[in-house]
């Protein structure tokens, strides 16, 4: 979350320390790979697809392989689905932004459609405001943004931490989700270093779950007389309708524009344990990062939200200021 009290931060840090962190162990530490070097190591057909999406700057969507593309690569490169997912881990790591040493690790999720979605961690810290999105959370958001209603599996480098598992706990496919760890990192399949994992409830809050955000129905929101032909406002309102907010009923969406004119959107996703949720602005920045953009590329933002048990206005406004006084607009909507 973007803003917490000192007591909340201490509690969160204790929780993460006790129940795992998305961090490489000391004996597995390595430098973050460059994206160009990583793409050069991939099978040619895979690199062509990913480079095209990066060049489009988000117009073709965030980094992923659609089911047909994944099947084509497997056939041409004579590789298995797990081999393909392991290779994509290196791409996820290369796209990580502002991560401490050892935390530039991503994740890959497989949707029921057969599509593969990259998730890279990103964070911001400065001017008394910070946020952190883990690779697993980013990968799930990526799949969600592309219409996946259920997930089949997850490829990781380290076991998902409590924060990531709490996020996954809101999925209908939680119990059937396969999880595989690439123990020696990207390309470890050449050494056969894979391990099947079980997702544990250890450290999670389970009471009061109202889950299944991937299969969440849209919640229509209206701007009333504030309705505008402004494209950013329209996109933010559309994103608000996609929100998963069964606990606070705060339906929020954010749209941003980059300096080169690309648009990215994000919808609010909350969990029964609030610190594992993702604010609309965080989701939009994930969409930006997974389209090959940088957090410093943002030129303007619009937040649309309904009145609920919480508000994202002040936290988003402060982040916009901390990121360089980015022009920020806010509109209140109704259900």
C-alpha positions in Angstrom: 0.0 0.0 0.0 1.1 3.6 -0.6 0.7 4.8 2.9 0.7 3.1 6.3 1.4 4.1 9.8 4.7 3.2 11.4 3.0 0.5 13.5 1.5 -1.0 10.3 4.9 -1.0 8.6 6.4 -2.8 11.5 3.6 -5.3 11.5 4.0 -5.9 7.7 7.8 -6.3 8.0 7.3 -8.8 10.8 4.8 -10.7 8.7 7.0 -10.9 5.7 10.1 -11.9 7.7 8.2 -14.7 9.5 6.4 -16.1 6.5 8.9 -15.6 3.7 10.0 -12.9 1.3 10.2 -12.8 -2.5 14.0 -12.6 -2.3 16.8 -14.7 -3.7 18.8 -16.6 -1.0 22.4 -15.3 -0.4 23.9 -18.2 -2.3 21.8 -17.5 -5.3 22.4 -13.8 -5.6 23.1 -12.5 -9.1 23.1 -9.2 -11.0 19.8 -8.1 -12.7 20.0 -9.1 -16.4 19.7 -6.5 -19.1 16.6 -6.8 -21.3 18.5 -6.8 -24.6 20.9 -9.6 -23.5 17.9 -11.6 -22.2 16.0 -11.3 -25.5 19.1 -12.4 -27.5 19.2 -15.7 -25.5 15.6 -16.6 -26.4 14.5 -18.7 -29.3 14.2 -16.4 -32.3 10.4 -16.7 -32.7 9.9 -15.8 -29.0 12.2 -12.8 -29.2 10.4 -11.5 -32.3 7.0 -11.6 -30.5 8.2 -10.0 -27.3 10.3 -7.3 -29.1 7.2 -6.4 -31.2 5.1 -5.8 -28.0 7.9 -3.8 -26.4 8.3 -1.6 -29.5 4.5 -0.9 -29.6 4.9 0.7 -26.1 1.8 -0.9 -24.7 -0.4 -0.7 -27.8 -0.2 -4.4 -28.2 -0.6 -5.0 -24.5 1.8 -6.0 -21.8 4.4 -8.8 -22.2 2.8 -12.1 -22.6 2.4 -15.0 -25.0 -1.1 -15.8 -26.2 -2.0 -19.5 -26.2 -1.4 -19.8 -30.0 2.0 -18.0 -29.7 3.1 -20.3 -26.9 2.1 -23.4 -28.9 3.9 -22.1 -32.0 7.1 -21.5 -30.0 7.0 -24.9 -28.4 6.6 -26.5 -31.8 9.3 -24.5 -33.6 11.8 -24.6 -30.8 11.0 -28.2 -29.8 10.5 -27.3 -26.1 8.0 -28.1 -23.3 5.7 -25.6 -21.6 7.8 -25.6 -18.5 11.0 -24.9 -20.5 9.2 -22.0 -22.1 8.1 -20.6 -18.7 11.6 -20.9 -17.2 13.0 -18.9 -20.1 10.4 -16.2 -19.6 11.6 -15.8 -15.9 14.7 -14.1 -17.2 12.5 -11.5 -19.1 10.5 -10.9 -15.9 13.7 -10.3 -13.9 15.1 -7.9 -16.6 11.9 -5.8 -16.4 12.0 -5.3 -12.6 12.2 -1.7 -11.5 13.7 0.0 -8.4 14.2 -3.3 -6.6 16.7 -3.9 -3.7 19.5 -6.4 -4.3 18.1 -9.9 -4.6 14.5 -8.9 -5.2 14.6 -8.3 -8.9 12.8 -11.7 -9.5 9.6 -12.2 -11.3 7.0 -14.9 -12.0 5.1 -16.4 -14.9 1.4 -17.5 -14.7 -0.4 -19.8 -17.1 -4.0 -19.0 -17.7 -6.7 -21.6 -18.4 -6.7 -20.3 -22.0 -3.1 -21.5 -22.3 -1.7 -18.0 -22.4 1.5 -17.1 -20.4 1.8 -13.8 -18.5 5.0 -12.2 -17.3 5.1 -10.5 -13.8 7.9 -8.3 -12.7 8.3 -6.6 -9.3 8.4 -2.9 -9.1 8.6 -0.4 -6.2 8.8 3.3 -5.4 10.2 4.9 -2.3 10.7 8.6 -1.6 9.1 11.7 -0.2 7.4 9.7 2.6 5.5 7.6 0.3 6.3 4.1 -1.1 4.8 1.1 -2.7 5.9 -2.4 -3.7 4.3 -4.9 -6.1 5.7 -8.4 -6.2 6.3 -10.5 -9.3 3.5 -12.9 -8.5 1.0 -10.1 -8.0 2.1 -8.4 -11.2 1.8 -11.7 -13.2 -1.8 -12.2 -12.0 -2.7 -8.6 -12.8 -1.3 -9.1 -16.3 -3.5 -12.2 -16.8 -6.5 -10.4 -15.4 -6.0 -7.3 -17.7 -6.1 -9.7 -20.7 -9.4 -11.4 -19.7 -8.3 -14.6 -18.0 -11.0 -15.8 -15.6 -9.0 -18.6 -14.1 -5.3 -19.6 -13.7 -3.8 -23.0 -14.2 -0.2 -22.6 -12.9 2.6 -20.5 -11.7 6.4 -20.6 -12.3 8.6 -18.9 -9.7 12.2 -18.7 -8.6 11.5 -18.6 -4.8 8.4 -19.8 -3.0 5.7 -17.2 -2.9 5.8 -15.1 0.2 2.8 -14.5 2.6 1.9 -11.3 0.8 1.8 -13.1 -2.6 -0.1 -16.1 -1.2 -2.7 -13.9 0.4 -3.2 -12.2 -3.0 -3.5 -15.6 -4.7 -6.0 -16.7 -2.0 -8.6 -14.5 -3.5 -8.6 -16.7 -6.7 -11.2 -19.3 -7.4 -8.4 -21.5 -8.7 -6.3 -21.4 -5.5 -6.7 -25.1 -4.7 -6.0 -26.3 -8.2 -3.1 -24.0 -9.0 0.1 -25.9 -9.8 3.3 -24.1 -8.7 6.8 -24.9 -9.9 10.0 -23.4 -8.6 13.0 -23.0 -10.9 15.6 -23.6 -8.2 18.7 -22.4 -10.1 16.9 -19.5 -11.7 16.3 -18.8 -15.4 17.3 -21.6 -17.8 17.7 -24.0 -14.9 15.7 -26.6 -16.8 19.0 -27.5 -18.6 20.1 -28.7 -15.2 16.7 -30.3 -14.3 16.5 -28.1 -11.2 12.7 -27.8 -10.9 10.6 -28.4 -7.8 6.8 -28.7 -7.4 5.4 -26.6 -4.6 2.3 -26.6 -2.5 0.7 -23.3 -1.6 0.4 -23.0 2.2 -2.1 -21.1 4.3 0.7 -20.4 6.8 0.5 -16.8 8.0 -2.6 -15.9 5.9 -5.8 -14.4 7.1 -8.6 -16.7 6.0 -11.7 -15.5 7.8 -14.1 -13.4 5.8 -12.9 -14.3 2.4 -15.3 -13.2 -0.4 -12.9 -14.3 -3.2 -12.6 -14.9 -6.9 -11.5 -11.6 -8.3 -10.6 -13.0 -11.7 -14.2 -14.1 -12.2 -15.5 -10.8 -10.7 -18.5 -9.3 -12.4 -18.3 -5.7 -13.6 -19.7 -3.1 -11.2 -21.1 -0.2 -13.4 -20.1 3.2 -12.3 -21.4 6.6 -13.5 -19.7 10.0 -13.6 -23.1 11.6 -14.0 -22.8 15.2 -15.1 -19.0 14.9 -15.0 -19.1 12.6 -18.0 -16.4 13.7 -20.4 -15.1 13.0 -23.8 -11.6 13.1 -22.3 -10.1 9.7 -23.2 -8.1 9.3 -19.9 -11.2 9.9 -17.9 -13.2 7.4 -19.9 -10.5 4.8 -19.5 -10.2 5.4 -15.8 -14.0 5.0 -15.4 -13.9 1.8 -17.4 -11.1 0.5 -15.1 -13.2 1.4 -12.1 -16.0 -0.9 -13.3 -13.5 -3.8 -13.2 -12.5 -3.3 -9.6 -12.5 -6.2 -7.1 -13.6 -4.5 -3.9 -16.0 -6.8 -1.9 -14.7 -5.5 1.4 -14.7 -1.7 1.1 -16.9 -1.3 -2.0 -14.4 1.4 -3.2 -14.5 0.9 -6.9 -11.5 2.7 -8.4 -9.7 2.9 -11.7 -6.7 4.9 -12.8 -5.5 5.8 -16.3 -2.2 7.3 -17.1 -0.5 8.7 -20.2 3.2 8.6 -20.9 5.4 11.2 -22.4 5.2 9.4 -25.8 1.4 9.3 -25.6 0.8 5.7 -24.6 -2.0 5.0 -22.2 -2.1 2.4 -19.4 -4.9 1.6 -16.9 -5.3 -0.2 -13.6 -8.1 -1.3 -11.4 -8.3 -1.7 -7.6 -7.8 -5.2 -6.2 -8.3 -5.7 -2.5 -7.8 -8.7 -0.3 -9.2 -9.7 3.0 -5.8 -8.8 4.5 -5.5 -5.2 3.2 -1.7 -4.9 3.0 -1.7 -7.6 0.2 -4.1 -5.5 -2.0 -3.1 -3.4 -5.1 -4.3 0.2 -5.5 -5.5 1.3 -8.9 -2.4 3.5 -9.4 -0.1 0.5 -8.6 -2.0 -1.7 -11.1 -1.6 1.0 -13.8 2.1 1.3 -13.1 2.4 -2.5 -13.4 0.7 -2.3 -16.8 3.2 0.4 -17.8 6.2 -1.5 -16.6 5.1 -4.8 -18.3 4.7 -2.8 -21.6 8.4 -1.9 -21.4 7.9 1.6 -19.9 9.6 3.2 -16.9 8.0 4.8 -13.9 9.7 8.1 -14.9 7.7 8.0 -18.2 4.4 9.1 -16.7 3.1 12.5 -17.8 -0.4 12.7 -16.4 -2.9 10.5 -14.4 -6.6 10.4 -13.8 -8.3 8.6 -10.9 -12.0 7.7 -10.8 -13.5 6.1 -7.7 -16.8 5.6 -5.9 -17.4 6.5 -2.3 -16.7 3.5 -0.1 -15.0 2.4 3.1 -11.6 3.7 1.9 -10.3 6.3 -0.5 -7.3 6.2 -2.8 -7.3 10.0 -3.5 -4.7 11.3 -1.1 -2.2 8.4 -1.5 -2.4 8.7 -5.3 -2.1 12.5 -5.2 1.0 12.3 -3.0 2.6 9.7 -5.3 1.9 11.9 -8.3 3.7 14.8 -6.5 6.6 12.5 -5.3 7.1 11.2 -8.9 7.7 14.8 -10.1 4.5 16.8 -9.7 2.7 14.8 -12.3 -0.6 16.4 -13.3 -3.3 14.5 -11.5 -7.1 14.7 -11.8 -9.7 13.1 -9.6 -13.4 12.4 -10.2 -15.9 10.9 -7.9 -18.3 8.4 -9.4 -21.5 6.6 -8.3 -22.7 3.1 -8.6 
